[in-house]
Amino acid sequence: MRLTIIGGGISGLSLAHSLKKRLAPENPIKEILLLEADSRAGGKVRTEKADGFLCEWSVNGFLDNRPQIMELSKELALSPLKSSDAARRRYVYSGGKLRQLPESPGAFLASDVLSPLGKLRIMMEPFIPRKTDPGESLASFARRRLGKEAYETLINPMASGIFAGDPENMNVTSCFPRVKTIENKYGSLIKGMIKLAKEAKKSGKGPVGAGPGGTLTSYYEGMEQLIVALKVYLSDNIRLGAKALSIESTGKGFLIYLQGGDKIETDLAVLACPAYEASHILKDLDKELSSTAADIPYPAVSVVSLGFRAEKIPGSTDLFGFLVPGIEGRKILGTLYDSSIFPNRAPRDFVLLRVMTGGARASALAMKDDDALIDIARSELKDILKITAEPDFHRVFRHEKAIPQYTLDHHEKLAGMDSALTRHPGLYITGNAYRGVSLPDCVENSEKLARKIITDRGGSA
Ligand SMILES: Cc1cc2nc3c(=O)[nH]c(=O)nc-3n(C[C@H](O)[C@H](O)[C@H](O)COP(=O)(O)OP(=O)(O)OC[C@H]3O[C@@H](n4cnc5c(N)ncnc54)[C@H](O)[C@@H]3O)c2cc1C
């Protein structure tokens, strides 16, 4: 049996890897082909080196507390690079000032990140009743459980940091399933975290929380090292410059039409491309699937990387960076200190900062030209960090369709798509548009899908 994957981002590549490592006489799949529209594989994961700086186009790392991505690194003989201690010092820009996010309950009580009333409101969280509403927004959930101030100062910027999203329009269960599970199971996030921490201590596991946890991790040569290793492993299975335009059913399989006139016959097909591309490809095969996929919005995000001689930066550079709550009305989502998180990202005596703009908050801003984006980044850094010097290095990476948004009806879209897919046995859909946007989510979903595809065909995974 031949299986064809459309899309060579981390979702498609890790799926191909999961399937290839299981190729065996008892496995019904005998041939794997991955079609990638671009002249390079990797999708959003891309690293650029210039003038001694190492810049990430988008992904700057992943959390190491999810087994599948760590297992994948191991299988590819890669050594993950843990972020430095500085990565623990995270700030939020609130009330016109950078304030450090506390790392422990004691530090939380002493910190100035929330007012005394805001802190008191968080302490009331165990007394707030649980609510079952599958369409609840992240903003409503956070205001209900933690109060308005904690929502505006802590949760709103976190939503920008991960999803570049608008919390009023993000489905809390789809975006943060673990948080919702804790509320459902324990009736309170604080009570649930205390119980889980006790259980983890008893079983000898590390600390747990409602948040993602883990340590930010990458590779010495940047995130592209993962893509390079996957390309080596998959070599003959990848076809670059192969853009799928449409797919049709042949009765016993599928025919995929490529740009340029080629056709690929396949028994099984997986769409691992962005949802808006899946929508085009599926237009003739299934209108319902196609229109649901088209309904998943992708705001734009731009990344401006700025390198400075260290002495040009006032104040400490020994930190992860800061996020900006929407209520502050600034033009940037936040700034990361790339060369503090992973010190080899800048030459000695230089600092590499990465400024993010756009997202659901201000998508159009992210599509301005390079000079305008650099001006925005510099003027915001001047106000917030008092950096007045010219950068010694700059790069701009623009993502017109950056991160898929799990809007309030996302669960209904997924249910509709799952049900529509039953009309097309042998056709599967994956990628960051559906069940998790982070790299670890994509790799975990690929591993699960590889097992499902094999067991669906009577094989053993
Ligand atoms: C600015 C930014 C910062 C981020 N930072 C982080 C981070 O620090 N940590 C983290 O975990 N995640 C981060 N993410 C999220 C993460 O990058 C993505 O969720 C993940 O890389 C998506 O992988 P994917 O394979 O699902 O999709 P993509 O990377 O979008 O890959 C899809 C692939 O399909 C190909 N394709 C499209 N159409 C066709 C077609 N018709 N035929 C054939 N091929 C096609 C594309 O060329 C592309 O290669 C970030 C995202 C952005 C935008």
Ligand as a Chemical Component Dictionary entry (heavy atoms), coordinates in Angstrom:
data_LIG
# 
_chem_comp.id                   LIG 
_chem_comp.type                 NON-POLYMER 
_chem_comp.pdbx_formal_charge   0 
_chem_comp.three_letter_code    LIG 
# 
loop_
_chem_comp_atom.comp_id 
_chem_comp_atom.atom_id 
_chem_comp_atom.alt_atom_id 
_chem_comp_atom.type_symbol 
_chem_comp_atom.charge 
_chem_comp_atom.model_Cartn_x 
_chem_comp_atom.model_Cartn_y 
_chem_comp_atom.model_Cartn_z 
_chem_comp_atom.pdbx_ordinal 
LIG C1  C1  C 0 6.091  33.276 14.749 1  
LIG C2  C2  C 0 5.845  31.886 15.260 2  
LIG C3  C3  C 0 6.524  31.452 16.393 3  
LIG C4  C4  C 0 6.319  30.151 16.878 4  
LIG N1  N1  N 0 7.023  29.738 17.961 5  
LIG C5  C5  C 0 6.874  28.487 18.423 6  
LIG C6  C6  C 0 7.680  28.000 19.479 7  
LIG O1  O1  O 0 8.579  28.700 19.971 8  
LIG N2  N2  N 0 7.477  26.732 19.925 9  
LIG C7  C7  C 0 6.538  25.901 19.367 10 
LIG O2  O2  O 0 6.397  24.764 19.818 11 
LIG N3  N3  N 0 5.776  26.321 18.315 12 
LIG C8  C8  C 0 5.919  27.584 17.840 13 
LIG N4  N4  N 0 5.175  28.012 16.766 14 
LIG C9  C9  C 0 4.176  27.098 16.185 15 
LIG C10 C10 C 0 4.828  26.084 15.224 16 
LIG O3  O3  O 0 5.749  26.743 14.411 17 
LIG C11 C11 C 0 3.838  25.443 14.291 18 
LIG O4  O4  O 0 2.655  25.096 14.941 19 
LIG C12 C12 C 0 4.376  24.200 13.606 20 
LIG O5  O5  O 0 5.657  24.437 13.105 21 
LIG C13 C13 C 0 3.393  23.823 12.510 22 
LIG O6  O6  O 0 3.832  22.723 11.796 23 
LIG P1  P1  P 0 2.926  22.076 10.656 24 
LIG O7  O7  O 0 3.711  21.029 10.001 25 
LIG O8  O8  O 0 1.600  21.659 11.240 26 
LIG O9  O9  O 0 2.587  23.265 9.647  27 
LIG P2  P2  P 0 3.592  24.128 8.726  28 
LIG O10 O10 O 0 4.865  24.361 9.399  29 
LIG O11 O11 O 0 2.784  25.296 8.292  30 
LIG O12 O12 O 0 3.888  23.173 7.484  31 
LIG C14 C14 C 0 2.955  22.950 6.457  32 
LIG C15 C15 C 0 3.739  22.568 5.211  33 
LIG O13 O13 O 0 2.803  22.256 4.165  34 
LIG C16 C16 C 0 3.344  22.770 2.941  35 
LIG N5  N5  N 0 2.226  22.941 1.994  36 
LIG C17 C17 C 0 1.281  23.900 2.006  37 
LIG N6  N6  N 0 0.437  23.720 0.994  38 
LIG C18 C18 C 0 0.845  22.621 0.312  39 
LIG C19 C19 C 0 0.367  21.951 -0.842 40 
LIG N7  N7  N 0 -0.715 22.358 -1.500 41 
LIG N8  N8  N 0 1.052  20.854 -1.282 42 
LIG C20 C20 C 0 2.161  20.413 -0.647 43 
LIG N9  N9  N 0 2.662  21.045 0.471  44 
LIG C21 C21 C 0 1.998  22.119 0.945  45 
LIG C22 C22 C 0 3.983  24.084 3.370  46 
LIG O14 O14 O 0 4.915  24.543 2.398  47 
LIG C23 C23 C 0 4.632  23.692 4.693  48 
LIG O15 O15 O 0 5.939  23.201 4.507  49 
LIG C24 C24 C 0 5.387  29.288 16.231 50 
LIG C25 C25 C 0 4.724  29.726 15.068 51 
LIG C26 C26 C 0 4.957  31.001 14.578 52 
LIG C27 C27 C 0 4.279  31.427 13.314 53 
# 
loop_
_chem_comp_bond.comp_id 
_chem_comp_bond.atom_id_1 
_chem_comp_bond.atom_id_2 
_chem_comp_bond.value_order 
_chem_comp_bond.pdbx_ordinal 
LIG C1  C2  SING 1  
LIG C2  C3  SING 2  
LIG C2  C26 DOUB 3  
LIG C3  C4  DOUB 4  
LIG C4  N1  SING 5  
LIG C4  C24 SING 6  
LIG N1  C5  DOUB 7  
LIG C5  C6  SING 8  
LIG C5  C8  SING 9  
LIG C6  O1  DOUB 10 
LIG C6  N2  SING 11 
LIG N2  C7  SING 12 
LIG C7  O2  DOUB 13 
LIG C7  N3  SING 14 
LIG N3  C8  DOUB 15 
LIG C8  N4  SING 16 
LIG N4  C9  SING 17 
LIG N4  C24 SING 18 
LIG C9  C10 SING 19 
LIG C10 O3  SING 20 
LIG C10 C11 SING 21 
LIG C11 O4  SING 22 
LIG C11 C12 SING 23 
LIG C12 O5  SING 24 
LIG C12 C13 SING 25 
LIG C13 O6  SING 26 
LIG O6  P1  SING 27 
LIG P1  O7  DOUB 28 
LIG P1  O8  SING 29 
LIG P1  O9  SING 30 
LIG O9  P2  SING 31 
LIG P2  O10 DOUB 32 
LIG P2  O11 SING 33 
LIG P2  O12 SING 34 
LIG O12 C14 SING 35 
LIG C14 C15 SING 36 
LIG C15 O13 SING 37 
LIG C15 C23 SING 38 
LIG O13 C16 SING 39 
LIG C16 N5  SING 40 
LIG C16 C22 SING 41 
LIG N5  C17 SING 42 
LIG N5  C21 SING 43 
LIG C17 N6  DOUB 44 
LIG N6  C18 SING 45 
LIG C18 C19 SING 46 
LIG C18 C21 DOUB 47 
LIG C19 N7  SING 48 
LIG C19 N8  DOUB 49 
LIG N8  C20 SING 50 
LIG C20 N9  DOUB 51 
LIG N9  C21 SING 52 
LIG C22 O14 SING 53 
LIG C22 C23 SING 54 
LIG C23 O15 SING 55 
LIG C24 C25 DOUB 56 
LIG C25 C26 SING 57 
LIG C26 C27 SING 58 
# 
